[in-house]
Amino acid sequence: MVAPSPTHCSTRKHQAFSIPTIDMSLDRYVVCDKILQACEEHGFFKLVNHGVPSRIISSMEEESHDFFSKPACEKQEAGSPSPFGYGCKSIGLKGDMGELEYILLEANSASISRRSTTMSTDPEKFSTVVSEYVQTTKDLSCKVLDLMAQGLRLPDKSLSCLIQDNDNDSCFRVNHYPPFEGNSERDSTNGGPLIGFGEHCDPQLLTILRSNNVGGLQIYSKDNHWISVPPHPAELCVFVGDALQVLTNKRFHSVRHRVLANCNKQSRISMMYFGAPSLTASLSPLQQTVSPHRHVIYKTFTWGEYKKAVYSGRLGDRRLEFFELA
């Protein structure tokens, strides 16, 4: 199991922290300002009135529950995650462990259709549901990236075009945290809470996460405390990733987060769209984010180079500092 951070959040700090929740139905300029502030201060925010239909969310959750309720031997027919397929316990290539099982898919309809034959007794339905969910969360990601670009005074579509590229490396993951017999808040042998998914930053541009009404997600605040993120059926979570931190010259911050082991009677399901550019896409601070008062922080490198560096290490290792200029 991944070794947890020794730092715990106090009640006072927890109460003082207000997780940004942004209403997408408000005036565009208001939404833009709120997203900009959330990305600069926290690297994380929640969305309401986001436009992803509840029907699509419910269908995706139903397909997820159907898959994870199968016997282990049937789930394993989906193939080991190398990198796409079904995985259990193992989180990373280096054997990082957590209290979960998951499926990982490429975020394109053709690949989803091929994989569906090993994941469902009704592959056509599974493929349709997953593809529809992925497309709607991709569309939302593009809207969010366009609002970020506007707030940063970047050219229109300069961020969203990275995940619209036909060769984009985006992926879709569903995590299942079965009920864990114990208390996730009690101390583990490492002196911290039991971990379902170890602390890490997402390497991609951004992540759109939806979870069912079961808690466990925590983000690491700027004042070095773990803050619990209560689930809500009408909300989606947005995480700034490492690639976006680079493009904004560290104006936006990639947020560390983790999931505690599930001690609830109900299974926790979380569904994540990871928006990523093509493997050959160049990453470096955009011109508009550089000024005499804010010099270039990162070298130029490709997403493929960074992805290889990230996944060659252990979960939670920080690789981004190796790409900083001396």
BAMAR-889404 format. One record per residue (C-alpha): x, y, z; chain; residue in three letters. Coordinates in nm, 4 decimals. Layout:
<rs>
        x        y        z mol type
        X        Y        Z   A  ALA
...
</rs>
This chain:
<rs>
        x        y        z mol type
   0.0000   0.0000   0.0000   A  MET
   0.1188   0.3531  -0.0754   A  VAL
   0.2785   0.5227   0.2228   A  ALA
   0.0545   0.8131   0.3300   A  PRO
   0.1660   1.1623   0.4130   A  SER
   0.2295   1.2094   0.7844   A  PRO
   0.0428   1.5391   0.7768   A  THR
  -0.3192   1.5505   0.8927   A  HIS
  -0.5753   1.8267   0.8662   A  CYS
  -0.6944   1.9877   1.1872   A  SER
  -1.0610   2.0650   1.2451   A  THR
  -0.9919   2.4363   1.2552   A  ARG
  -0.8087   2.4336   0.9223   A  LYS
  -1.0719   2.2097   0.7675   A  HIS
  -1.3486   2.4510   0.8633   A  GLN
  -1.1542   2.7533   0.7399   A  ALA
  -1.0993   2.6080   0.3933   A  PHE
  -1.3730   2.6676   0.1385   A  SER
  -1.3585   2.4433  -0.1688   A  ILE
  -1.4336   2.6569  -0.4767   A  PRO
  -1.7670   2.5633  -0.6332   A  THR
  -1.8394   2.7320  -0.9666   A  ILE
  -2.1798   2.7642  -1.1290   A  ASP
  -2.1328   2.7285  -1.5052   A  MET
  -2.4705   2.8935  -1.5714   A  SER
  -2.3454   3.2329  -1.4496   A  LEU
  -2.2162   3.5085  -1.6761   A  ASP
  -1.9156   3.3873  -1.8780   A  ARG
  -1.6836   3.6560  -1.7428   A  TYR
  -1.7823   3.5742  -1.3848   A  VAL
  -1.7192   3.2039  -1.4431   A  VAL
  -1.3887   3.2839  -1.6113   A  CYS
  -1.2679   3.4898  -1.3148   A  ASP
  -1.3721   3.2248  -1.0645   A  LYS
  -1.1944   2.9466  -1.2565   A  ILE
  -0.8795   3.1579  -1.2839   A  LEU
  -0.8773   3.2257  -0.9096   A  GLN
  -0.9416   2.8600  -0.8212   A  ALA
  -0.6602   2.7376  -1.0477   A  CYS
  -0.4139   2.9894  -0.9058   A  GLU
  -0.5013   2.9336  -0.5410   A  GLU
  -0.5932   2.5647  -0.5246   A  HIS
  -0.5476   2.3844  -0.8560   A  GLY
  -0.8917   2.2362  -0.7915   A  PHE
  -1.2590   2.3338  -0.8065   A  PHE
  -1.6059   2.1847  -0.8367   A  LYS
  -1.8633   2.2571  -1.1066   A  LEU
  -2.2406   2.2771  -1.0854   A  VAL
  -2.4796   2.3310  -1.3780   A  ASN
  -2.2015   2.1835  -1.5874   A  HIS
  -2.4232   2.0553  -1.8672   A  GLY
  -2.3431   1.6843  -1.8403   A  VAL
  -2.6905   1.5216  -1.8363   A  PRO
  -2.7774   1.3138  -1.5304   A  SER
  -2.8988   1.0405  -1.7680   A  ARG
  -2.5484   0.9988  -1.9100   A  ILE
  -2.3909   0.9955  -1.5635   A  ILE
  -2.6410   0.7400  -1.4300   A  SER
  -2.5930   0.5115  -1.7295   A  SER
  -2.2147   0.5216  -1.6884   A  MET
  -2.2412   0.4433  -1.3173   A  GLU
  -2.4768   0.1538  -1.3931   A  GLU
  -2.2347   0.0040  -1.6465   A  GLU
  -1.9510   0.0453  -1.3961   A  SER
  -2.1420  -0.1308  -1.1190   A  HIS
  -2.2355  -0.4117  -1.3582   A  ASP
  -1.8731  -0.4667  -1.4533   A  PHE
  -1.7271  -0.4566  -1.1023   A  PHE
  -1.9974  -0.6877  -0.9636   A  SER
  -1.8767  -0.9693  -1.1919   A  LYS
  -1.6681  -1.2582  -1.0568   A  PRO
  -1.2948  -1.1862  -1.0598   A  ALA
  -1.2288  -1.4395  -1.3360   A  CYS
  -1.4715  -1.2607  -1.5702   A  GLU
  -1.3266  -0.9153  -1.4961   A  LYS
  -0.9784  -1.0447  -1.5703   A  GLN
  -1.0925  -1.1359  -1.9211   A  GLU
  -1.0759  -0.7612  -1.9945   A  ALA
  -0.6988  -0.7993  -1.9908   A  GLY
  -0.4305  -0.6735  -1.7580   A  SER
  -0.3706  -0.2962  -1.7623   A  PRO
  -0.0711  -0.2727  -1.9915   A  SER
  -0.1671   0.0038  -1.9859   A  PRO
  -0.5343  -0.0413  -2.0846   A  PHE
  -0.7649  -0.3008  -1.9357   A  GLY
  -0.8609  -0.4183  -1.5865   A  TYR
  -0.6420  -0.3819  -1.2784   A  GLY
  -0.6812  -0.4758  -0.9141   A  CYS
  -0.4836  -0.3387  -0.6171   A  LYS
  -0.1801  -0.2409  -0.8235   A  SER
  -0.1889   0.1318  -0.9054   A  ILE
   0.1397   0.1958  -1.0831   A  GLY
   0.4023   0.0165  -1.2887   A  LEU
   0.6293  -0.0039  -0.9845   A  LYS
   0.3798  -0.2049  -0.7813   A  GLY
   0.2180   0.0737  -0.5797   A  ASP
  -0.0780  -0.0736  -0.3965   A  MET
  -0.4195   0.0576  -0.2974   A  GLY
  -0.7596  -0.0677  -0.1855   A  GLU
  -0.9249  -0.0541  -0.5273   A  LEU
  -0.9853  -0.2103  -0.8668   A  GLU
  -1.0201  -0.0220  -1.1922   A  TYR
  -1.0591  -0.0158  -1.5679   A  ILE
  -0.8523   0.2114  -1.7918   A  LEU
  -0.9531   0.2905  -2.1492   A  LEU
  -0.8335   0.5112  -2.4310   A  GLU
  -1.0706   0.8046  -2.4667   A  ALA
  -1.1822   0.7355  -2.8222   A  ASN
  -1.4849   0.5506  -2.9566   A  SER
  -1.2951   0.3025  -3.1745   A  ALA
  -1.0806   0.1771  -2.8870   A  SER
  -1.3765   0.1701  -2.6468   A  ILE
  -1.5741  -0.0371  -2.8976   A  SER
  -1.2917  -0.2911  -2.9274   A  ARG
  -1.2529  -0.3217  -2.5501   A  ARG
  -1.6273  -0.3521  -2.4865   A  SER
  -1.6365  -0.7094  -2.6180   A  THR
  -1.4311  -0.8255  -2.3178   A  THR
  -1.6016  -0.6011  -2.0628   A  MET
  -1.9725  -0.6561  -2.1112   A  SER
  -2.2275  -0.9172  -2.2121   A  THR
  -2.3890  -0.6345  -2.4105   A  ASP
  -2.0847  -0.4782  -2.5769   A  PRO
  -2.2862  -0.2455  -2.8011   A  GLU
  -2.4647  -0.0904  -2.5039   A  LYS
  -2.1426  -0.0650  -2.3016   A  PHE
  -1.9597   0.0992  -2.5915   A  SER
  -2.2409   0.3491  -2.6516   A  THR
  -2.2698   0.4486  -2.2848   A  VAL
  -1.8952   0.4873  -2.2270   A  VAL
  -1.8380   0.6758  -2.5534   A  SER
  -2.1224   0.9148  -2.4776   A  GLU
  -1.9892   0.9838  -2.1279   A  TYR
  -1.6343   1.0357  -2.2536   A  VAL
  -1.7511   1.2719  -2.5294   A  GLN
  -1.9607   1.4867  -2.2942   A  THR
  -1.6800   1.5171  -2.0388   A  THR
  -1.4357   1.5962  -2.3197   A  LYS
  -1.6694   1.8709  -2.4413   A  ASP
  -1.6881   2.0079  -2.0870   A  LEU
  -1.3087   1.9942  -2.0600   A  SER
  -1.2805   2.2006  -2.3777   A  CYS
  -1.5206   2.4611  -2.2373   A  LYS
  -1.3204   2.4823  -1.9155   A  VAL
  -0.9906   2.5095  -2.1045   A  LEU
  -1.1368   2.7861  -2.3230   A  ASP
  -1.2418   2.9772  -2.0112   A  LEU
  -0.8918   2.9315  -1.8686   A  MET
  -0.7416   3.0629  -2.1932   A  ALA
  -0.9694   3.3655  -2.1812   A  GLN
  -0.8706   3.4395  -1.8227   A  GLY
  -0.5025   3.4145  -1.9119   A  LEU
  -0.5557   3.6274  -2.2254   A  ARG
  -0.4371   3.3477  -2.4502   A  LEU
  -0.5517   3.3036  -2.8110   A  PRO
  -0.8930   3.1412  -2.8410   A  ASP
  -0.8814   2.7573  -2.8358   A  LYS
  -0.5075   2.7613  -2.7636   A  SER
  -0.5550   2.5133  -2.4768   A  LEU
  -0.8576   2.3118  -2.5871   A  SER
  -0.6994   2.2410  -2.9266   A  CYS
  -0.4519   2.0143  -2.7453   A  LEU
  -0.7226   1.7622  -2.6552   A  ILE
  -0.9140   1.8151  -2.9799   A  GLN
  -0.6131   1.6903  -3.1764   A  ASP
  -0.6973   1.3566  -3.3409   A  ASN
  -0.3821   1.2082  -3.1892   A  ASP
  -0.4547   1.3272  -2.8350   A  ASN
  -0.3471   1.0912  -2.5569   A  ASP
  -0.6531   1.1377  -2.3346   A  SER
  -0.7835   0.8414  -2.1374   A  CYS
  -1.0791   0.7371  -1.9241   A  PHE
  -1.0571   0.5523  -1.5944   A  ARG
  -1.3143   0.4109  -1.3534   A  VAL
  -1.2028   0.3275  -0.9984   A  ASN
  -1.3998   0.0973  -0.7712   A  HIS
  -1.3311   0.1052  -0.3972   A  TYR
  -1.5080  -0.1914  -0.2354   A  PRO
  -1.6267  -0.1494   0.1237   A  PRO
  -1.3257  -0.1973   0.3497   A  PHE
  -1.3821  -0.3710   0.6842   A  GLU
  -1.2167  -0.1268   0.9170   A  GLY
  -1.1871   0.2427   0.9825   A  ASN
  -1.0054   0.4466   0.7157   A  SER
  -0.9308   0.7140   0.9766   A  GLU
  -0.7470   0.4819   1.2147   A  ARG
  -0.3687   0.4804   1.2057   A  ASP
  -0.1956   0.2383   0.9724   A  SER
   0.1444   0.0847   1.0329   A  THR
   0.2906   0.3921   0.8617   A  ASN
   0.1341   0.6278   1.1127   A  GLY
  -0.1418   0.7616   0.8878   A  GLY
  -0.4885   0.6718   0.7583   A  PRO
  -0.5403   0.3655   0.5406   A  LEU
  -0.5121   0.4607   0.1760   A  ILE
  -0.7359   0.3572  -0.1110   A  GLY
  -0.5348   0.5487  -0.3735   A  PHE
  -0.2037   0.7082  -0.2800   A  GLY
  -0.1246   1.0787  -0.2955   A  GLU
  -0.0215   1.2068  -0.6390   A  HIS
  -0.0668   1.4808  -0.8954   A  CYS
  -0.2235   1.4053  -1.2331   A  ASP
   0.0339   1.4543  -1.5105   A  PRO
  -0.2156   1.5491  -1.7837   A  GLN
  -0.3673   1.8911  -1.8619   A  LEU
  -0.6757   1.8489  -1.6467   A  LEU
  -0.9011   1.5856  -1.4951   A  THR
  -1.2817   1.5807  -1.4775   A  ILE
  -1.3944   1.3529  -1.1939   A  LEU
  -1.7375   1.2299  -1.0999   A  ARG
  -1.7960   1.0074  -0.7955   A  SER
  -2.1052   0.8494  -0.6498   A  ASN
  -2.2329   0.9665  -0.3129   A  ASN
  -1.9484   0.8075  -0.1137   A  VAL
  -1.6635   1.0113   0.0363   A  GLY
  -1.2903   0.9493   0.0489   A  GLY
  -1.1343   1.2079  -0.1838   A  LEU
  -0.8902   1.4521  -0.0227   A  GLN
  -0.6818   1.7355  -0.1662   A  ILE
  -0.3630   1.8809  -0.0188   A  TYR
  -0.3977   2.2486   0.0663   A  SER
  -0.1328   2.5197   0.0278   A  LYS
  -0.1007   2.5337   0.4074   A  ASP
  -0.0025   2.1641   0.4137   A  ASN
  -0.3256   2.0021   0.5303   A  HIS
  -0.5363   1.7241   0.3813   A  TRP
  -0.8887   1.8513   0.3106   A  ILE
  -1.1805   1.6127   0.2548   A  SER
  -1.3961   1.6808  -0.0521   A  VAL
  -1.7575   1.5847   0.0251   A  PRO
  -1.9274   1.4134  -0.2706   A  PRO
  -2.2385   1.5686  -0.4241   A  HIS
  -2.4567   1.4116  -0.6962   A  PRO
  -2.4860   1.7382  -0.8917   A  ALA
  -2.1161   1.8281  -0.8923   A  GLU
  -1.8103   1.7408  -1.0978   A  LEU
  -1.4536   1.7949  -0.9759   A  CYS
  -1.1808   1.9557  -1.1884   A  VAL
  -0.8099   1.9040  -1.1180   A  PHE
  -0.5271   2.1053  -1.2712   A  VAL
  -0.2597   1.8676  -1.4037   A  GLY
   0.1166   1.8982  -1.4402   A  ASP
   0.1018   1.9761  -1.8133   A  ALA
  -0.1249   2.2743  -1.7486   A  LEU
   0.1080   2.3936  -1.4730   A  GLN
   0.3900   2.3960  -1.7292   A  VAL
   0.1896   2.5765  -1.9993   A  LEU
   0.0872   2.8482  -1.7515   A  THR
   0.4455   2.8859  -1.6257   A  ASN
   0.3375   2.7726  -1.2769   A  LYS
   0.0615   3.0305  -1.2536   A  ARG
  -0.1772   2.7363  -1.2192   A  PHE
  -0.0811   2.4685  -0.9701   A  HIS
  -0.1179   2.0941  -1.0123   A  SER
  -0.2938   1.9730  -0.6974   A  VAL
  -0.1894   1.6712  -0.4911   A  ARG
  -0.4764   1.4439  -0.3952   A  HIS
  -0.5523   1.0973  -0.2605   A  ARG
  -0.8437   0.8701  -0.1675   A  VAL
  -0.8845   0.7077   0.1732   A  LEU
  -0.9770   0.3408   0.1955   A  ALA
  -1.3525   0.2946   0.1780   A  ASN
  -1.4985   0.2063   0.5182   A  CYS
  -1.8539   0.2758   0.3985   A  ASN
  -2.1081   0.0009   0.3416   A  LYS
  -2.1591   0.1322  -0.0117   A  GLN
  -1.8993   0.0901  -0.2834   A  SER
  -1.7268   0.4057  -0.4050   A  ARG
  -1.7176   0.4544  -0.7823   A  ILE
  -1.5176   0.7389  -0.9356   A  SER
  -1.5025   0.8115  -1.3083   A  MET
  -1.2231   1.0265  -1.4503   A  MET
  -1.1619   1.1807  -1.7899   A  TYR
  -0.7937   1.2742  -1.8237   A  PHE
  -0.7415   1.5337  -2.0968   A  GLY
  -0.3944   1.5000  -2.2508   A  ALA
  -0.2266   1.6275  -2.5697   A  PRO
  -0.0644   1.4074  -2.8331   A  SER
   0.2602   1.2343  -2.7404   A  LEU
   0.4525   1.4641  -2.9756   A  THR
   0.2926   1.7860  -2.8458   A  ALA
   0.5484   2.0353  -2.7170   A  SER
   0.5095   2.1598  -2.3600   A  LEU
   0.6659   2.4857  -2.2435   A  SER
   0.5401   2.8072  -2.0842   A  PRO
   0.3195   2.9992  -2.3237   A  LEU
   0.4492   3.3394  -2.4292   A  GLN
   0.1628   3.5250  -2.2610   A  GLN
   0.2552   3.3741  -1.9216   A  THR
   0.6119   3.5079  -1.9312   A  VAL
   0.7078   3.8594  -1.8243   A  SER
   1.0076   4.0492  -1.6818   A  PRO
   0.8623   3.9684  -1.3403   A  HIS
   0.7890   3.6028  -1.4235   A  ARG
   1.0710   3.4362  -1.6122   A  HIS
   1.0439   3.1037  -1.7940   A  VAL
   1.0437   2.8247  -1.5339   A  ILE
   1.0392   2.5097  -1.7493   A  TYR
   1.2407   2.3630  -2.0324   A  LYS
   1.0674   2.2619  -2.3545   A  THR
   0.9760   1.8928  -2.3714   A  PHE
   0.7079   1.6746  -2.5256   A  THR
   0.4115   1.5188  -2.3499   A  TRP
   0.5518   1.1788  -2.4470   A  GLY
   0.8812   1.2556  -2.2720   A  GLU
   0.7073   1.3714  -1.9574   A  TYR
   0.4634   1.0816  -1.9540   A  LYS
   0.7524   0.8352  -1.9791   A  LYS
   0.9320   1.0063  -1.6896   A  ALA
   0.6207   1.0049  -1.4712   A  VAL
   0.5252   0.6420  -1.5251   A  TYR
   0.8803   0.5123  -1.4887   A  SER
   0.8760   0.6115  -1.1219   A  GLY
   0.6586   0.5324  -0.8237   A  ARG
   0.3176   0.6798  -0.7636   A  LEU
   0.3512   1.0212  -0.6006   A  GLY
   0.7063   1.0898  -0.7196   A  ASP
   0.7419   1.4489  -0.8367   A  ARG
   0.9072   1.4518  -1.1785   A  ARG
   0.8169   1.8044  -1.2855   A  LEU
   1.1070   1.9668  -1.1011   A  GLU
   1.3491   1.7763  -1.3271   A  PHE
   1.2142   1.9792  -1.6190   A  PHE
   1.2685   2.3152  -1.4507   A  GLU
   1.5404   2.5451  -1.5786   A  LEU
   1.8418   2.5764  -1.3508   A  ALA
</rs>
